[in-house]
Amino acid sequence: QVQLVESGGGLVQAGGSLRLSCAASGSIVSINVMGWYRQAPGKQRELVAAISSGGSTNYADSVKGRFTISRDNAKNTVYLQMNSLKPEDTGVYYCNAGIRIVTIQQYWGQGTQVTVSS
């Protein structure tokens, strides 16, 4: 009923930039918080950034000043602009959203690989 489709991952050199997008589709009544998580090999999934429906943002300390999360509520889309990328930013990036169809449930995208070479 609901799909989150991510795009924008890839391979980039350290210091470079990437922009991730995640579009939600389906029988959506409203979307609450949208966020990006990442999982590096052998590590747990961690929150990178989140944004409320009103635009309030929250970032992991490791990405503050380098990453910017934004959303387009009309398009049900969340973005993650990643600048000054470091090798330690490498991982699979997952989109997450709290979406109301009848009740609010958490949905995840399929993940997109980001690889930063040194």
C-alpha positions as CSV (number, residue, x, y, z in Angstrom):
1,Q,0.0,0.0,0.0
2,V,2.9,2.4,0.7
3,Q,6.3,2.4,-0.9
4,L,9.4,4.5,-0.2
5,V,11.7,4.6,-3.2
6,E,15.2,6.0,-2.7
7,S,17.6,7.2,-5.3
8,G,20.9,9.1,-5.5
9,G,23.5,6.8,-4.0
10,G,26.8,6.0,-5.6
11,L,30.5,6.1,-5.5
12,V,32.2,9.4,-4.7
13,Q,35.7,10.6,-3.6
14,A,36.3,12.0,-0.2
15,G,35.3,15.6,-0.1
16,G,32.7,15.2,-2.7
17,S,28.9,15.5,-2.6
18,L,25.8,13.4,-3.1
19,R,22.1,14.1,-2.9
20,L,19.7,11.3,-1.8
21,S,16.0,11.4,-2.5
22,C,13.2,9.3,-1.1
23,A,9.6,9.5,-2.5
24,A,6.6,8.0,-0.7
25,S,3.7,6.8,-2.6
26,G,0.4,5.0,-2.0
27,S,-2.8,5.6,0.0
28,I,-1.2,8.2,2.2
29,V,-3.3,10.5,4.5
30,S,-0.3,12.3,6.0
31,I,3.4,11.8,6.8
32,N,4.9,12.6,10.2
33,V,8.6,12.5,10.7
34,M,10.8,11.5,7.8
35,G,14.4,10.5,8.2
36,W,17.6,8.9,6.9
37,Y,19.4,6.1,8.6
38,R,22.6,4.4,7.6
39,Q,24.2,1.0,8.2
40,A,27.9,0.4,7.7
41,P,29.3,-3.1,7.3
42,G,29.4,-4.9,10.7
43,K,27.6,-2.0,12.5
44,Q,24.1,-1.2,13.7
45,R,21.8,1.0,11.8
46,E,22.0,4.6,13.0
47,L,20.0,7.7,12.6
48,V,21.7,10.3,10.3
49,A,19.0,13.0,10.1
50,A,15.3,13.5,10.6
51,I,12.8,16.2,9.8
52,S,9.3,16.8,11.1
53,S,6.3,17.7,9.0
54,G,6.8,21.3,10.2
55,G,10.4,21.4,9.2
56,S,12.2,20.8,12.5
57,T,15.4,18.9,12.0
58,N,17.7,16.7,14.0
59,Y,21.2,15.5,13.0
60,A,23.7,13.0,14.2
61,D,26.8,14.8,15.6
62,S,29.0,13.1,13.0
63,V,27.2,14.8,10.1
64,K,26.3,18.2,11.6
65,G,27.5,21.0,9.3
66,R,28.0,18.7,6.4
67,F,24.6,17.1,5.7
68,T,21.3,18.9,5.2
69,I,17.9,17.2,5.3
70,S,14.8,18.8,3.7
71,R,11.4,17.7,2.5
72,D,8.8,18.6,-0.1
73,N,5.4,17.9,1.6
74,A,3.5,18.4,-1.7
75,K,5.6,15.6,-3.3
76,N,5.9,13.4,-0.2
77,T,9.6,13.4,-0.7
78,V,12.6,13.8,1.6
79,Y,16.1,14.7,0.6
80,L,19.5,14.4,2.1
81,Q,22.2,16.7,0.7
82,M,25.6,15.3,1.7
83,N,28.7,17.5,1.4
84,S,32.3,17.1,2.4
85,L,31.8,13.3,2.4
86,K,34.3,11.1,4.4
87,P,35.1,7.4,4.0
88,E,33.3,6.8,7.3
89,D,30.1,8.0,5.7
90,T,30.1,4.8,3.6
91,G,27.1,2.5,4.1
92,V,23.6,1.7,3.0
93,Y,21.3,4.6,3.5
94,Y,17.7,3.9,4.4
95,C,14.7,6.2,4.2
96,N,12.2,6.0,7.0
97,A,8.8,7.7,7.4
98,G,5.9,7.7,9.8
99,I,2.9,7.4,7.5
100,R,-0.8,7.6,8.3
101,I,-3.1,5.5,6.2
102,V,-5.5,4.6,9.0
103,T,-3.0,4.7,11.9
104,I,0.6,5.9,11.8
105,Q,3.1,3.1,10.9
106,Q,6.8,3.2,10.2
107,Y,7.9,2.4,6.7
108,W,11.4,1.8,5.3
109,G,12.9,2.1,1.9
110,Q,15.0,-0.6,0.3
111,G,18.2,1.2,0.9
112,T,20.8,2.9,-1.4
113,Q,24.5,2.3,-1.3
114,V,26.8,5.3,-0.6
115,T,30.6,4.6,-1.0
116,V,33.2,7.2,-0.2
117,S,36.7,6.4,-1.4
118,S,39.8,7.9,0.2
